[in-house]
Amino acid sequence: MRWVVILAAFIVMMVISIYQYSWFLFAFTIEKQFSWSPAAIGLTFTVFAYAATFVQPFSGFVADSYGPRKMALAASFLAGTGFVLCSLVSSPPALYLYYGLGGLGVGILYGISTTCAVKWFPDRRGFAAGLVVFGFGAGTAIFNFFIQALLESRGLSTTFLWIGISMLIVLVPLSLLLNYPAGEWAPPAKTEQDSKPVINYKPAEMLQTYQWFLIYFSFMVTVSIVLMFGAQMKMLAREFAIPEGYFNWVLVLFPLANGLSRVFAGAVSDKLGREKTMVLFYSVLGLSIFAFVLAAHIPLLFVLLVFTASLLGGAPFALYPATIGDYYGPRYSTTNYGITYTAKAWAGLISGWLSGYLVMQFGSYRLVLVIVAVCSLVAAVLSNRRLLKAPTRKG
């Protein structure tokens, strides 16, 4: 049963990933068609990130309390309808509203799908969470070529409409398969360690631990890197004068590496430990972005460095749901991770509106890339086991 749920969650994640990791294709077409400013276009991605993240504490509470199925069904309609309505836009406010509406559906489905992995696989939490969010990271490796071809041949409105209808057809039936195990379900214990009682922290208790604030900051700054690629990739390629042939490789390698990083990081963290994995991944991620700033004008290095950064930058999406489950227990994990996931909203602000604003001011993406690279190295330091470790209840 649990593998059926995980498969459904995986496919759901693949479909809704279009909102985030195909956005740069829509953004580029919007710029050409409407001639809106980079900041105005970037704000769309920020609105989406805010909608998809800040809905999760609420939707997580409802799903934890009453079950995920009805929430997932409603979210499927929101995600599909958001794209359908985007086909009608002719002004930035309308685009913000409709893309944000779809973002609500994306956020609800993301939180429920991820928590299905955390709840159904307490024995392999990192791997299971990584496998599900692999769909969100890698899904657009399949879709991006088709989306680009549709945008070029059919235009922006038709592409939005067709994708929205397709989302409704796929997501609605799959949402009915998403559910949580009854009670504090667990597979048969293999060791004495596996059979130890789990301590469940309520959201208010979680927020009283300093570890959560370290997690929140590190989550925010590290995911801003892959979000920036998702929001600004085509504009980055234009700044560094990357030929179309090399950019076509990025269309596949970026989402594929981003997805693989989640499975890889989740599996590694199950063996090596979450904290050690974070230190390793975030250190190399920061260094790879510095290398990108210096050498991305070389087309081959542009592709390789995007691949490297994506292979590392998707890791937080697998590491943190597993860490929240490890540290604070599975009972309130949808709500607890939903609260933690709001860090992505601030990452969306960095990768969307702030990036566009800084480009308008300085004419380049280099400054914001240096900022996120430094922050990634800081996150590596904060993730050290001497600072980041499972909390202990007082008394």
Secondary structure, DSSP 8 states (H G I E B T S, - for coil): -HHHHHHHHHHHHHHHHHHHHSHHHHHHHHHHHH---HHHHHHHHHHHHHHHHHTHHHHHHHHHHH-SHHHHHHHHHHHHHHHHHHTT--SHHHHHHHHHHHHHHHHHHHHHHHHHHHHH-GGGHHHHHHHHHHHHHHHHHHHHHHHHHHHHHH-HHHHHHHHHHHHHHHHHHHHTT----SSS------STTTTS------HHHHTTSHHHHHHHHHHHHHHHHHHHHHHHHHHHHHHTT--HHHHHHHHHHHHHHHHHHHHHHHHHHHHH-HHHHHHHHHHHHHHHHHHHHHHTTSHHHHHHHHHHHHHHHTTHHHHHHHHHHHHH-STTHHHHHHHHHTHHHHHHHIIIIIHHHHHHHHSSSHHHHHHHHHHHHHHHHHTSTTT--------
